[in-house]
Amino acid sequence: MIQQLNLKYCVVGVMMMNGVVYAVLMVQVLAWRSSAVEVPSVKCIESERQALLSLKRGFNVTDDDDWLSSWGDGEQQKECCNWEGVKCSNVTGHVLMLHLHADYYTRGSISPSLGELHHLKYLDLSGNHFTHTPSIPPFIASLTFLTHLDLFSCSFGGNIPPQLGNLLFLQYLDLSSNNLVGGFPLQLTNMSSLRYLDLRYNSLNETMPPQLGNLLSLEHLDLSANAFTGTIPSQFKNLSRLQHLDLHPDYYYKTMSLSSDLQWLSELSTMRYLSLPRVNLSGARNWQQQVSSLSHLQYLDLHACNLVDSVLTSSLASTSLSYVDISNNSLRDASFIFPWLMNSTRSLVTLIMNDNGLTGIIPETLGDNLNSLEELNLANNELKCQIPLSLFHSCNLAWLDLSNNNLTGEFHEYIREYSRCAHKPLQILDMGWNEITGMVPDLSQLQSLQELRLDNNRLNGSIHEGNKLSGTIPTWIRDNIPKLLVLSLHSNNFHGNIPLSMCNLHELHVLDLSLNILSGNIPKCISNLSAMATLAHSNATIIDDYHYEYVNYHSTTDAVHEVFGVYNDSASLTWKGKMSKYGSTLGLLRSIDFSSNRLTGEIPTEMMTLIGLISLNLSRNLFSGHIPPTIGQLKSIDFLDLSRNHLSGTIPSQLVQIDDLSVLDLSYNDLSGEIPLGTQLQTRDASAYAGNPKLCGAPLNNTCPIHGHQISEHDADGDDDEQFVSEGFYIAMAAGFVMAFWGVCFSLILKKSWRYAYFKLLSDVYDMLYVFIAIKVAKFKRIRSQI
């Protein structure tokens, strides 16, 4: 009984003790939580703070630069975890993240103190041009916990440090847009966690190592714009998670030379973005079958890959394909390509298949099946039969190029179909060089139109005669398409005057009204063509925007990701007497061609204010009067043809000042006088001046008379000298010489003291010269004897 009682009290005592302990523990926990609320941040570690300050000093940040202004030694700057671009651990206080991206500013160097941030996981130094760190510092590899490294556009050269292969936790690596050289480091293929690798726009060369297939976690691979050669490794088939692959070359230097049979492609079932332009795929006989298996594909660029027709056994699996460029290949049978695209996807925004030699017809339902199309380019093929009306049901269409085919159809019917769209974004409409008939209706509703080409068709109708456009130039061209860049109406039967409101086309680069029957004067308001009154930059291009959307697979929320880009516009224009196609250089061209009309009057001086003109052709008209002297202002002119008019007067000497003039034709006018002196004019073929009987001087055989010849501005500075050196000048000079000579002689004869002094001077000079020469000769002999 006593034992039971003792046991009972013992249990109660233990329970009471446990309760006290529990209460004490609860109080401690509450106290800790209270203190945690009151002190939310952890003090930064002093050694890491000093490392950051050393890093800033290496950057050579000036006092005027607001960048990293929060980094310092001031009392309010002790907490480095609050500094700009710095993020620390809430538990340990170690620096975990440095986000120091800049917009292309010049910095000094990367301090080795960066290696002291041993716990760093995220490092972004992109956009900083490190002038005193010529290559990627190997000590970055000591940051073994890094998962994100971004060194985009840091001006690094040299090889990629193999030590980076030690960063086994790295998931994101961007070394793009530097000057890196050498081969692909094999050590990088050890990064088993790597998901994103971007090495584009460097000078990496040699072959791609097969070990790239070891990067099993890779989702994004961009090796474009380098100098890799050889075959794309078949081990790419191991990259089963790859969603983005870009191997396009540098389009300016085109140094990358790759080939493949694409047998690895079907294994990459998650692929969304595939860009292999200019890769030699001539060995990929079943390329369509390989591409068809990519059920998530959204972007496909295989232009200029030597592709040929292949036999299809299955349709395209992707239902979200947005962009397709298979241009500049050898695809011949349209009956293979169109159904392959039409039967699988309605999401296509851009379809580019120009320059293939495609034969056959455009399917009637193409526009209805691909009703999201914004850009369609089928130019330079051999397509025939009627253009389907369904193409003009696509109200999103902004660029349609069907030029250089054998297509037929009624043009006004296509415009009628398209006019039913509430929104009309059409900017480029090129249907030139086909067999299209019908009339050209009022196009004033197409207010976004920038380029319209209908040349070399068989258009006819109520305002036409025969197979060429006739009547006056339509009012909708000049009044309602203010953004027009290229206007070509050559080889038609337009008559009447050049309308004054044509001068309102301020953005016009090319104006071609040649081979019509226009009359009257060139309007003086032509100087209002402001785009032609400005000099073109060396990188000027006529471009248009495009974009497509795909799921951002690097985002945890799978957000929709938009990719924007541009394409260069192109046009076929008559240049130096032959048809030439302009692509990326179209933006450089400033051209006016009024040749082969019935235009009269004088060439307006206002036209000479268009200083950006590269080509001016006014030949085969009825122009009279003088060539404006201000023509010398056209410093950029390369082609000038004023032949076969009724121009009179002299050739302006200012033409000599135009250095870039490569083609000049002034033949068959009524010009007179001497051809101005200067290599620009006198070294040309005589045919440039033929048919002007009153012209003289080189290169013509007709020599100019001695008197009354034309003095060019080039030698105008010598006019005063030639007038001064006359016959009277020579007579005066001879008389002066005789008087001076005999004046000296008579003085010496008549005055004895002058005569003695004169001969003494001659004797002294002789003695001096004799002694000087004797000393020099003796010295020379002594030196020679010693040798």
Secondary structure, 3 states (H helix, E strand, C coil): CHHHHHHHHHHHHHHHHHHHHHHHHHHHHHHHHHHHHHCCCCCCCHHHHHHHHHHHHHHCCCCCCCCCCCCCCCHHHCCHHHCCCEEECCCCCCEEEEECCCCCEEECCCCHHHHHCCCCCEEECCCEEECCCCECCHHHHHCCCCCEEECCCCCCEECCCHHHHHCCCCCEEECCCCEEEECCCHHHHHCCCCCEEECCCCEECCECCHHHHHCCCCCEEECCCCCCEEECCHHHHHCCCCCEEECCCCCCCCCCEEECCCCCHHHCCCCCEEECCCCECCCCCCHHHHHHCCCCCCEEECCCCCCECCCCCCCCCCCCCCEEECCCCECCEHHHHHHHHHCCCCCCCEEECCCCCCEEECCCCHHHHCCCCCEEECCCCEEEEECCHHHHHCCCCCEEECCCCEEECEHHHHHHHHCCCCCCCCCEEECCCCCCECCCCCCCCCCCCCEEECCCCCCCCCCEECCEEEECCCHHHHHCCCCCCEEECCCCEEEECCCHHHHHCCCCCEEECCCCEEEECCCHHHHHCHHHHCCCCCCCCCEEEEEEEEECCCCCCCCEEEEEEEEECCEEEEECCEEEEECCCHHHCCEEECCCCEECCCCCHHHHHCCCCCEEECCCCCCEEECCHHHHHCCCCCEEECCCCEEEECCCHHHHHCCCCCEEECCCCEEEEECCCCHHHHCCCHHHHCCCCEEECCCCCCCCCCCCCCCCHHHHHHHHHHHHCCHHHHHHHHHHHHHHHHHHHHHHHHCHHHHHHHHHHHHHHHHHHHHHHHHHHHHHHHHHHHC
